[in-house]
């Protein structure tokens, strides 16, 4: 296998005191690995907007790692969205993950706010015009549920990059070849910006399966069968570590240098996979706390 990859991690903002403790424990476990950045999500419909801002600023102040704040188009005017972005800039946060965003719970699909951004492309262009942010965007190596084809996904990613984004993070996927096909299609479309594979360490197969169905990630038959057997035999954690490590190793062997882990605020499996990939702690916990 090639040299150890550069890594980054995604967290979600805590909604309770217990959740806050869990997030800080997760950061205490993963921040010593020296991530290139960490990102903090927005809830569906923008429901965690204030919590996201609080988590982003607290992480930046207390853990000394670069933080990327998620920002979406959902349920907010242009002025409100840019005000949030301005508050991040004032707090020293210069990285934004700009997304259309998931619709509010119970909604049939995304409906733009009458005075809001109609798409992620519009949001990206507005953020880029401020000159204050390094903008990352989402990408879909499996076909997005709202897209008619893979080529449409590639074309829309190019529009986002042309609007001012500098890199993309993919939705999670289960086989390395899925990413390689997408990377090749992007290259054929003239996309040269970095595309970072998004990795989901599978803590809970039932939950991961539900996530996959919601975002259009293809579930290989062999993977479903493997977890069915592992759950029956009590080997789910062992299987999860082995499968995630193998996926990452295949990506690295294929030339990937950066991996972005969706941690779900549970650090143990991500830590174990990083260790297997040769990603060693770079600083002590005392230095990042």
N, C-alpha and C positions, 0 to 999 in steps of 0.2 A: 504494500500500500504506500502511497505517496506521503509527504509530510503532513503533520496535523493541520486541520483546517482552521480558519478563523471562524469564530462563532458569534452568534447574537441570540437573544432570548426575548420572547413575548410574554407579558404578564397581563392580567386583567385587574382593574382597580377593586380594592376590597369594599364590601358593602356592610361590614360589621366589624366589631372589635376583634372577634376571632379571625375574621378574614384579614385584618391588618397584620395580626401576629403571623399568620401564615405567609403573607406576602414578604414580610421582613425576613422570616426564616428562609424563604426561597431565595431572596436576594443574598442573604448571608452565605448560602450554599453555592450559588452560581457566580456571584460577582467576582470572587477570587480567581475565576477562570479567565479573567481579562477579556470580556466580550467587546466586540467592536462597537456595539450599542445594545440597548434594551428598548423595547417598545411597550406601550401601555394602550390597551384597546378601549374602544368606545362601545357601550352597550347598544343593543338593537334599538333603533329609533332615537339614538342620542341620550338614552336614559341614564348613563353614568357620566355625563359631561362634566359636572362639578367634581365628581370623584376622580375622574381621569386626570383633571388638572391638578388636583391635590396630590395624587400619587406621583405624577410626573415631576412636579417641583420638589417633592420630598425625596424621591430617589436621587435626583440630580444633586441635591444639597447634602445628602447623607452617605451616599455610596460611591461618589466619584466616578460614575460611569456615564458615558454619553446616553441621553434619553431621546427617543423619538416618540412624539405624541400622535396618536391616531386622531384624525379629524374627518368628519363625514358631512354629507350634504343634507342629512335627514332632519326634518322638523326644525329648521332654523332659517332665518333670513340671511342674505349675503352679509349684511352689516353685523349681525350677531356672530356669524361664523368668523369673519375677519377680526372681530373684536377678541374672540377667543385666541385666534392666532397671534394677535398683537400682544396679548397677555403672556403667551408662551415666550415670545421674543424678549419681552421685558424681563422675564424670569431666567433668561439665558438659554432657553431651549431653542435650538436652531435646526432641528430635524423634525419633519412632519411626515407621517404616513397618511397620504390623502386618498380617501376612499369614497365611493358613492354611499356606502353604508347599507345595512340591512333595514328593511321597513319595520315599523313598530309591530309588536306582537298582535296578531289577529288581522293585520292588513294583507290584502291579496298580493300586493307588489309595491314597488317603489313609486311614490307620487311626489314630485318636487313640491316644495313649499312655494306658494305663489310669488314670494319675493326672494326665493332662495336659489341656490345653484341647481341647474337642471341635470347636471352630470358631473362625474369626477373630473372630466376634462376642463369644464368651466372652473371648478374649484382649484385645480392645479395651476391654470393660467393666472388666476387671481393671486394665488400664493407666490407664484414665480415673479409676478410683477412687483411685489414688495421688495424683492432682493434680499430677504432676510432668512430664507430657509433652504436647506438641502431636502428635496422632496422625494420620498419613496412612494411607490404605488403597488397595488396588487396585480398579480398575473395568474392565469389559470391554465395549467398544463393538461388538465381534463376540461372538457367543454363547460363553460359557465352555464348554469340553469337557464339564464335569460338569453343566451347566445344561440344563433342558428347553426354555427359550425366552429371548428377549431380555427379556421382562417379568420373568422370574424373576431375571435378572441385575440389573435395575433395583431390584426389590424387596429383593434381598439387600444391595445397596449402601445402600439406605435403612436397613436394619436396622443396618448397620455404623456409619453416621453417627448414628443414634439412640442407639447404644451409647456414643458418646463421641468418634468420629473427627471431625476438623474439615475435612478435605479429602481428595480422591481423586486418584490418578494412574492414567491408563488404560494398559492394555496397548497395544502399538503396533498401528497399522493403516496401510493404504496409500492410502486416499482420504478427503479431508476430509469428504465427505458422510456417511461412516460415523460420524464423531465428531458431526456436527451432528444426525443422527437420534437418536443416543444422548443427546445433551444435551437435545434436545426431550423425549424420553421421560422423562428424569430430572426435568425441570421439571414435566411433567404429573403426576408422582408426588409432587410437593411437595418435591423436593430443591432446596435453595438453597445448599448448601455448594459451594465452588470445586471444579471438576473440571478437572484439568490434563491436556492431551493428552500421551501418551507417544510420542516420536518415535524411530524406529530408522533412523539413517543406514546405508545398506546398503553395508558394506565388502566383503561376500562374499555374492553372491546365493544360492549353494548353501546356505550356513549360514543365511542369513535365511529361506530357504524352509523349512528344517527347523524353525527356531524357530516360524515361522508355523503349520506343521502341528501342532506340539505344543501351542500355546496357543489354537488355534481362529481365528486371524486369517485372514480371507478374502483369497486371492491373486487379484487381477483378471487376467483373461486378457491384457489389453494389457500389463500389467507383466511377466508371464512372457515374453511374446514380445519385449518391448523388451530385456530382459536377455539373452535368448538371442542376439539379434542383436548386442548390445553386446559380449558375451563373444567372439563370433566375430570381431568387428572390432577388439578391443582397446580399447574405449571405455567399459569398465565404470565407471571412476572418474568420468569426465565425466558419464555418465548418472546415476550415484548422486547427485552433487552437484545436478544440475539437478532431478531428481525430488523430492529431499528439500526443496530450497529452494522449489519450487512448492507442495508440500504445506503447508509452514509458512506460506507467503504466503497461500494460500487460507484457512487457519485464522485467520490474523490479520485478513484482510479480513472474515471471518465473526464477528469480535468477540472472538477469543481473545487474551488478554494474557500468558499464561504458557505456556512450552513446556518439557517435561522430556525430555532426550536420553539414550537408552541408548547410552553411548559404547563399550562393550565394551573399555574401556581403550585405545582407539585414537582419539586426539584430532583427527587432521588433518581428516577429513571434517566432523566436528561444528564445528570451528573455521571451516572454509570456509563452511559453511551459515550459521553465526551472523554471519559477516562480510557475507554477501550480504543478510542480514536487517537489517543496520545495528547489530548488537550489537558495539560497539567495546570494546577493552580499557579498563578504568577505573583500573587500577593497573599498575605495572610488575612484572615478574617478581621483582625484588629486594625489593619490598614484601610479596610473599606467600610468599616462600621463607624 
